[in-house]
C-alpha cells in the first residue's frame, strides 16, 4: 500500500496497513538538500525538492508544500524579515490603524509572488507517483494578525469590530482564490494552519473566525479538495465547532486531552495528534518518541484518530527521532 492509497483509504474509512503519518516536519526538510531557511522560503523549486525528499526519507504520507506563515501578509504590504536561522516573520505590519483597512482590497494569487510560488511547488509535487502533496493555506486569523499585529487585532476586535470583519473577509477571499488555483493544478489535499485563532476567546473564535474557516473548507469541497485544519495550542474549548467545519482531519496539540477531544468531535472528523513536538520528539531520544506514539496509538487504536506531534517540529529535530514516529505507526498498524 503506497502513501496515496493509505491516505485515501483511511479518510474513506477503509482498511489500511497502518495509520497515515502526517507529521508537520517544517524546516527540518532543509537538511535533505542542504539549503538554508531563507532559500527554503524564497526558492520554490528547492523547497519542493526538499519536501519530496523528506516525505520519502521520513516515511510521511504527504509532501509538505509549505514553509512559512507570512506569504499572504507580505502580499498585502507587511514587511517580512528573513533571518538566516529561523522562519521569516512580520517585521513591520501593513496596517498601522485598523480603520485603514478601507484602502485594501482582496488580492488574487497572481498578485502575491510567493503565493504563486506555492502553487507552482504544489504542481511540481503532484508529479510524485506515490505520495500526495498537501499544500498550506494560512488561516484568516493568522493572515490578519500578520497584517495588523496579533495584539492590536485582538484589541481592534473590541473597539472596531466592523473593520476587523472587513479585514478578515478580504484575506478570506485570497484563500478562496488560492484553493481555486490548487484545484486547477490537479491537487487533492490542502491544509489550513491558523495558530492565531487558538489564541482567541471562544466567543471571538465563533463570531469572527469560524464562519471564515467554514467558507474555506466549503469551497474546498466544492472544488474537490479534501481539507485539514491545524490550530496549535489548547483548542479544547472549540473542538466541538472545529469538528463541524467540514475538514476531514483536525489536528490537536499536546495540551489537549485526546479522550476529551474525541468525545467532543463525536466522530465528525479524524483527529490527528497530539504528542509534544519538543519534549517528546526534539529534546529526547528516539526510544522515547517511539514509545510515546506507541502508547497513544494503543490507547486510542479503535478510534477515528491518527497520531503525530501536535505542532511543527523544530528545525534541528534529530532525524532518528522523526523516523521513530514512522516506526511506532508501523507497529500500531
N, C-alpha and C positions, 0 to 999 in steps of 0.2 A: 504494500500500500504506500503510494508516494504522498507527499505533503498535500497536494491538491485534493486527492481522493480522501485523505484523512480529514481535512478541514471541512470539505463539503459534506461528508458523511456525518461528522459529529454534529454539525449545525442542523442537519436534517433529522437527527435523532436515530441514525442508523448505526450499526455495529462498526467499531474501529479497532485497530490493533493496539492503539494507545491514545491517550488524550493529546490533542494538539498542543504544541509548545509555542505560545505567543509572547514570550518574554520580550519586553521592550529593552533591547540591548544598547540603545542610544549610541553615543560616540565611541563605545568600545570597538565598533566596527573599523575605526580608523587604523587599527593595528593590522588589518587584513592586507591593505595595500600601502601601508606606511605613509599615510597622509596626516597633516596636522589638522586641527579643528577648523581654522578658517577655510582651508581648502575643502574640507568636508561640507561646509555650509555654502560655499560660493561656486563650486565646480560640480555641476550635477552629474557629469559622467563619472568622476572619481567617487562621488557619494554613492551612486548606483552600483558601481563595481564593488566598493567596499561592502555594501549591504548584501549584495548577492553572494559574495564570498563568505560573509559571516553567516548567512542563512544556512549554507551547507556545512560550514565548519562547526557551528554551534548546534546543529540539528534542530533548527527552528522550522516552523510550519508557515512562515510568511517571510517575504522580503520587506524589510522595514524601509519604506520610502519616506524619509523624514530626516530632519536634522535639528531644527530649532523652532521656537515659537514666535518669532518676530517677523517672518516674511510678509504677512499681510499688513501688519502695522507699519512696516518700512514703506510699503506702497502708499500708505496714507500720509506719509511725511514724518514719521518717527525716525529720529536719528539712532542708528544702530552701531554699537561698538563690537568689534571682532577681536577679542583678546586671543593670545596665542594658546592659552592653556585651559580655556573653558568655553562653553557655548556663548554665542552672541546675546546681547541684552540691549534693552532700550536705554540709551544714554541721554536722550532728550525727547520729550513727548510732543506729538503733533499738535495736541490741543492744550494750550495753557489755561483756557477757560472753557468749560463745557458748553457755554452759550455760543461759542464759535462753531459748534457743530453744523450750523446752518450753511457754512461755506464748504462743507464736504458733500460729496455725492457718491453713490455706490460705484465702486470700481469693478471692472471686468478683470479676469485673469490676465488678459493681454496687456493690461495697464501696469502690472506688477511683475517686473523681470524675474525675481527669484521664485515667484509663484508659478510662472510659466516653466521655469526650470524643473519644478517638482512634477509637473505634468509630463515633461519630456523624460524625466527619470522613471516615472511610472510606466510610460510607454515602452521604454527600453527593458525594464524589469519584466514586463509582461511576455517578453520573448523567452523567458526561462520555462523549460518544458515541465518541470515537476513541482514548482513552488509558485504560489500566487504572490504578487505584490500586494501590500496593504498600505495605502497612502494616507498621510496625515493631513487632516483639515482642522486647523486650530479653531477651538470653540469660540462663540461670540463674547463671553465674559472675558476671556483671556486676550482676544484681539482688542476689545475695547479698553481693557486695562493697560495694554501696551501702547495705546494711542493717547490715553488721558493720564495714566498712572493709576495704580490699583487703589491706593488710599483715597486719592481725590475722587475717583469714580464712585467709591462707596459713599463718600460724603455727598457727592452730587446726586446720588440716588434718593437722598432725603431732601436735598434743597432744590434740585432741578430735575425731578423725575421724568418730565416730558422730554427734556434734552437728552437724558441718558437713554431713554427708549428710542429716540431718533438715531442715536449713535449705534445702538445695538441692531436696529433694523438695517442700517447702512451696511455694517460689516456682515450681517447675515446674508444679504444679497450677494456679496462677494463669495461667500461659502457656497451658495446655491449655484453660481456660475462655475465655480471650481468643480463641483460634482458633475455638472454637465460636461465639462472638458474631460474629466476622468472617464465618464461613460462613453464619450466619443472615441476614446483611445482603447476601448475594449476592456476596461477594468471591471473587476467583480467585487472587490472589497475596499473599504476605506475605514479610517478610524478618526474620531473626534477627540482631541485632547483639550480639556478645558479646566486646568487646575485652579484658575481664579474662581470658578463657580463654586468650588468646595469651600471657599472662604466666606461665602455669603450666608446670611441667616436663612432659615427655611422659607420665611415669607418673601425675602428678596429673590431667592432662587425660584420659587414657584411663580412669582409675578413677572420677573424680568427675564430669566434665563430659560426656564423650562419651555415656554412657548416657542422660543427661537431654536433651541436644540431640537424640539419635536419637528419643526418645519424642515430642518436639515435632514433628519432621518426619514421623514415622509417623502421628501424629494428624492433622497437616495433610493428608496424602494420603488418609486415611480420610474426611475432610470435603470432599474435592475441591479442596483448596488446593495450589497449587504454591509451593514454598519456595526461599528463597535464604539462604545463610549469609554473614555478613560478620564476619570476625575480622581486625582490623588488626594490624600488626606482622609479625614474621618467623615465619610459620606453616609453614615448610618441613618441620619435623620432624613435623607432624601431618597434612599433606595426604593422605597415604596413607589416613588414617582419616576425615578430614572429607569426602573424596570418596565415602565409602560410607554417609554418614548418611541419604541419601535427598533431599537438597537438589538441585534441578535445576541451580542455579547456586551456585558457591562463589567468593567474591571473594578475591583475593590482593593484598597490599600491595606497595609498591615495593621492599621489602627482599628479596622472594622472586624467585629466578631463574625466569622464565616457562618456559623449556625444561625445567628440572628438575621444576617443578610439574606440567607436562603429562605428563611421564613417570610421576610418582608417582600422578597422578589416573587415568591409564590409560583415559581416555575414559568414566569412570563418571559424570561431570557436566560441565557447561560451566564452564570457568574464566573469570573476569572480572577484569581489572586491566590494568596494575599500575604506571602512571607515578606519580611523586612529586607529591602534591597541592600541595606548597609549591614545590619547586624547579622543577617542570615546568608548573605552572598559576598559582599565586598570585604568585610573585615573578619572573616573566619576561614576555616579550612574547607576543602571540598567535601569532606565527610559530613560536616555539619550541614552544609547546603543540601546534600543528598538526603540526609535523614529528616530534615525539616520538611522538604517537599513530600517525601515518602509518608511521613506521619499525617500530613494534611490530606494527602490523597487517600490514605487508608481510612481516615475518619469520615470522609465525605465521598467515598467511592460509588455510592449508589445515587448520588445527587447529580443534578444538571449543572455540572461545575467543571472548571479547569483550574490548574494550579501553576502559579508562577510568582515571581516577585511582584509586589503591589505597585511598584513605580519603576521608572527608568533606572538602569544600573549606572553607577559612577564610571567615568572613563577608564580608570585603571583597574577595574574589577578583574581578578585573575581568571584566565581562560579556563583553567581546570574547574573553577567553581561554577562557571557558566555551563560547562559540559556536564557537571553533576546534576543540573536541573533535568537535562535530557535523559541522563541515566536513571534518575528516580522515576520519571514519567514512563520510561520503558518498563520499569519494574512494577509500577502500579497497573499498567496495561489499560 
